Amino acid sequence: MEIKDNILKQKIINTDKLYDYLVNITVFLGSVGFLTAGISSYLNNNIMPFIQTNEISFIPQGLTMSFYGTLGLLISSYQIIILYSNTGEGYNEFNKEKGTLAILRNNFPYNKTPQIILTYSINDIEAIKIKKINNIFNVKQSILICLKNNVEIPILDVRKPLNLNELEKEASELASFLQIPIRT
């Protein structure tokens, strides 16, 4: 959080970018292997010399491997493009001088509008809300802005679970800057 001249700016960045790249590159390489094995079984020829694909019949094993290889290539390529273009990153800007809240996020690179910008009046903000959902394998933590017309806008979604004190500290700094209450 950065406060300068009655303007609070929160940068939203992907902190797990290296991990996400490694996972998607691994999926990409595995998908290439599956697709190559499927094509090899169709051609009855070993494209990969270190794997004996002659023993794999095209129907159903080779066809299934080709399907999953193609699907993995498409999904991992899409994810790598999203990571490379910083889609979803941006900032939240609370400007007391103008009386506005601006939420800016980078859009998908091949879209007509490169950025998504949402603007609200600071006077419409009623409270800050901390939302924590515990599932078996996933903990979702969010800080939301509550507007007067019962609209809740997520301004901070946490991928890695934070200590509740850290999340409350972040929300309290924002609430004290805006001079509004915190809801739970």
C-alpha positions as CSV (number, residue, x, y, z in Angstrom):
1,M,0.0,0.0,0.0
2,E,1.3,3.4,-1.0
3,I,-0.1,6.6,0.4
4,K,0.9,9.9,-1.2
5,D,-1.0,13.3,-1.2
6,N,-4.4,11.9,-0.1
7,I,-4.1,9.1,-2.7
8,L,-3.8,5.5,-1.6
9,K,-2.6,3.1,-4.3
10,Q,-2.7,-0.7,-3.9
11,K,-0.8,-2.7,-6.5
12,I,-2.3,-6.0,-7.5
13,I,0.4,-8.4,-8.8
14,N,0.8,-12.2,-9.2
15,T,3.3,-13.2,-6.5
16,D,3.4,-16.9,-7.7
17,K,4.4,-16.1,-11.3
18,L,7.5,-18.3,-11.4
19,Y,5.6,-21.3,-9.9
20,D,2.7,-20.8,-12.4
21,Y,5.2,-20.7,-15.3
22,L,6.9,-23.9,-14.1
23,V,3.5,-25.7,-13.7
24,N,2.3,-24.6,-17.2
25,I,5.6,-25.4,-18.9
26,T,5.5,-28.9,-17.3
27,V,1.9,-29.4,-18.5
28,F,3.0,-28.1,-22.0
29,L,5.9,-30.6,-22.3
30,G,3.8,-33.5,-21.0
31,S,1.1,-32.6,-23.5
32,V,3.7,-32.6,-26.3
33,G,4.7,-36.1,-25.2
34,F,1.1,-37.3,-25.1
35,L,0.3,-35.9,-28.5
36,T,3.5,-37.3,-30.1
37,A,2.7,-40.7,-28.6
38,G,-0.8,-40.6,-30.1
39,I,0.5,-39.5,-33.5
40,S,3.1,-42.2,-33.4
41,S,0.5,-44.9,-32.6
42,Y,-1.6,-43.6,-35.6
43,L,1.4,-43.7,-38.0
44,N,2.7,-47.0,-36.5
45,N,6.1,-45.3,-36.5
46,N,8.3,-44.3,-33.6
47,I,8.6,-40.6,-33.7
48,M,10.2,-40.6,-30.2
49,P,13.1,-43.1,-30.3
50,F,13.2,-43.5,-26.5
51,I,9.6,-44.8,-26.2
52,Q,8.2,-47.9,-28.0
53,T,4.9,-46.6,-29.3
54,N,4.5,-49.6,-31.7
55,E,2.8,-51.5,-28.9
56,I,0.2,-48.8,-28.4
57,S,-2.9,-49.3,-30.6
58,F,-4.4,-46.1,-31.9
59,I,-8.0,-47.0,-30.9
60,P,-8.6,-46.3,-28.0
61,Q,-5.2,-45.6,-26.4
62,G,-3.6,-43.5,-29.1
63,L,-6.8,-41.5,-29.8
64,T,-7.1,-40.8,-26.0
65,M,-3.5,-39.7,-25.7
66,S,-3.9,-37.4,-28.8
67,F,-7.0,-35.9,-27.3
68,Y,-5.4,-35.2,-23.9
69,G,-2.2,-34.0,-25.5
70,T,-4.1,-31.5,-27.7
71,L,-6.3,-30.4,-24.7
72,G,-3.2,-29.9,-22.5
73,L,-1.4,-27.9,-25.3
74,L,-4.3,-25.6,-25.7
75,I,-4.9,-25.0,-21.9
76,S,-1.2,-24.6,-21.0
77,S,-0.6,-22.2,-24.0
78,Y,-3.6,-20.1,-23.0
79,Q,-2.3,-20.0,-19.3
80,I,1.2,-19.0,-20.4
81,I,-0.2,-16.2,-22.6
82,I,-2.3,-14.9,-19.6
83,L,0.8,-15.0,-17.3
84,Y,3.1,-13.3,-19.9
85,S,0.6,-10.5,-20.5
86,N,0.0,-9.9,-16.8
87,T,-3.8,-10.3,-17.2
88,G,-5.6,-9.5,-14.0
89,E,-2.8,-7.4,-12.5
90,G,-3.3,-3.7,-11.9
91,Y,-4.1,-1.5,-9.0
92,N,-6.8,0.0,-6.7
93,E,-6.6,3.8,-6.3
94,F,-8.5,5.7,-3.6
95,N,-8.3,9.4,-4.4
96,K,-9.6,11.6,-1.6
97,E,-9.0,14.8,-3.7
98,K,-11.2,13.7,-6.6
99,G,-13.4,11.6,-4.3
100,T,-13.1,8.5,-6.5
101,L,-12.2,4.8,-6.2
102,A,-10.6,3.5,-9.4
103,I,-10.1,-0.2,-9.9
104,L,-7.8,-1.0,-12.9
105,R,-7.0,-4.5,-14.2
106,N,-5.1,-5.5,-17.3
107,N,-7.3,-7.3,-19.8
108,F,-6.5,-10.2,-22.1
109,P,-4.0,-8.9,-24.7
110,Y,-6.0,-9.6,-27.8
111,N,-9.1,-7.8,-26.5
112,K,-10.3,-4.4,-27.9
113,T,-9.8,-2.7,-24.5
114,P,-6.4,-3.4,-23.0
115,Q,-7.5,-2.4,-19.5
116,I,-10.6,-2.7,-17.4
117,I,-11.3,0.5,-15.4
118,L,-14.1,0.7,-12.8
119,T,-14.7,4.0,-11.1
120,Y,-16.9,4.6,-8.0
121,S,-17.4,7.6,-5.7
122,I,-15.8,7.3,-2.3
123,N,-19.0,8.7,-0.8
124,D,-20.8,5.5,-2.0
125,I,-18.5,3.3,0.1
126,E,-20.2,2.2,3.4
127,A,-17.7,-0.2,4.8
128,I,-14.8,-2.6,4.3
129,K,-15.6,-6.3,4.7
130,I,-13.3,-9.2,5.4
131,K,-14.5,-12.4,3.9
132,K,-12.9,-15.8,4.7
133,I,-14.2,-19.1,3.4
134,N,-12.7,-22.3,4.6
135,N,-13.1,-25.4,2.4
136,I,-11.4,-28.7,2.8
137,F,-8.5,-28.0,0.4
138,N,-8.9,-24.3,-0.2
139,V,-9.0,-21.2,2.0
140,K,-10.3,-18.1,0.2
141,Q,-9.7,-14.7,1.8
142,S,-10.9,-11.4,0.4
143,I,-11.2,-7.8,1.3
144,L,-14.4,-6.3,-0.1
145,I,-15.7,-2.7,-0.5
146,C,-19.4,-2.5,0.5
147,L,-21.3,0.2,-1.5
148,K,-24.6,1.8,-0.4
149,N,-26.7,-0.2,-2.8
150,N,-25.7,-3.5,-1.1
151,V,-23.0,-4.2,-3.8
152,E,-19.8,-5.9,-2.6
153,I,-16.7,-5.4,-4.8
154,P,-13.7,-7.6,-4.1
155,I,-10.6,-5.4,-4.2
156,L,-8.1,-7.9,-2.8
157,D,-8.2,-11.7,-3.2
158,V,-5.5,-13.6,-1.5
159,R,-4.3,-16.9,-3.1
160,K,-2.0,-17.9,-0.2
161,P,-3.7,-18.0,3.2
162,L,-2.6,-15.0,5.3
163,N,-2.6,-14.8,9.0
164,L,-5.9,-13.3,10.1
165,N,-4.0,-10.5,11.8
166,E,-2.3,-9.5,8.5
167,L,-5.6,-9.5,6.6
168,E,-7.2,-7.4,9.4
169,K,-4.2,-5.0,9.3
170,E,-4.6,-4.5,5.6
171,A,-8.3,-3.9,5.9
172,S,-7.9,-1.6,8.9
173,E,-5.3,0.6,7.1
174,L,-7.7,1.0,4.2
175,A,-10.7,1.7,6.6
176,S,-8.7,4.3,8.5
177,F,-7.6,6.0,5.3
178,L,-11.3,6.1,4.1
179,Q,-12.6,6.7,7.6
180,I,-15.2,4.0,7.4
181,P,-16.0,1.0,9.5
182,I,-15.0,-2.7,9.0
183,R,-17.6,-5.4,8.7
184,T,-17.0,-9.1,9.3
